[in-house]
Amino acid sequence: MTSGDVLIVGLLALAGFLVGGVVSFWPRNKVGAGICAVLAVLALGGAILRLV
């Protein structure tokens, strides 16, 4: 496993963690959920760009 693979797995794990934050924050705090959603999209985008 190369360091690039580790980075991709880490970014995907971070995106999953942030998506979980969106789900848990949504009913109480829509601003916090929005921030988590933006960060999740950035982490997922970074992982996808790293794959390409």
C-alpha positions as CSV (number, residue, x, y, z in Angstrom):
1,M,0.0,0.0,0.0
2,T,1.5,3.3,-1.1
3,S,1.2,6.6,0.7
4,G,-1.2,7.8,-2.0
5,D,-3.5,4.8,-1.2
6,V,-3.3,5.7,2.5
7,L,-4.2,9.3,1.7
8,I,-7.2,8.2,-0.4
9,V,-8.5,5.9,2.3
10,G,-8.0,8.6,4.9
11,L,-9.9,11.2,2.9
12,L,-12.8,8.7,2.3
13,A,-12.9,7.9,6.0
14,L,-12.9,11.6,6.8
15,A,-15.8,12.2,4.3
16,G,-17.7,9.3,5.9
17,F,-17.2,10.8,9.3
18,L,-18.4,14.2,8.2
19,V,-21.4,12.8,6.5
20,G,-22.3,11.2,9.8
21,G,-21.9,14.6,11.4
22,V,-24.4,16.0,8.9
23,V,-26.9,13.3,9.7
24,S,-26.5,13.9,13.5
25,F,-26.5,17.7,13.3
26,W,-29.3,18.2,10.8
27,P,-32.4,18.2,13.2
28,R,-30.8,20.6,15.8
29,N,-28.3,22.8,14.0
30,K,-28.6,23.3,10.2
31,V,-25.6,25.7,10.1
32,G,-23.3,23.0,11.7
33,A,-24.8,20.4,9.3
34,G,-24.1,22.7,6.3
35,I,-20.5,23.2,7.4
36,C,-20.0,19.5,7.8
37,A,-21.6,18.9,4.4
38,V,-19.2,21.3,2.7
39,L,-16.2,19.7,4.4
40,A,-17.4,16.3,3.4
41,V,-17.7,17.4,-0.2
42,L,-14.2,18.8,-0.1
43,A,-12.7,15.6,1.4
44,L,-14.6,13.4,-1.1
45,G,-13.5,15.6,-4.0
46,G,-9.9,15.4,-2.9
47,A,-10.1,11.6,-2.7
48,I,-11.6,11.5,-6.2
49,L,-9.0,13.8,-7.6
50,R,-6.3,11.8,-6.0
51,L,-7.7,8.6,-7.7
52,V,-7.6,10.2,-11.1
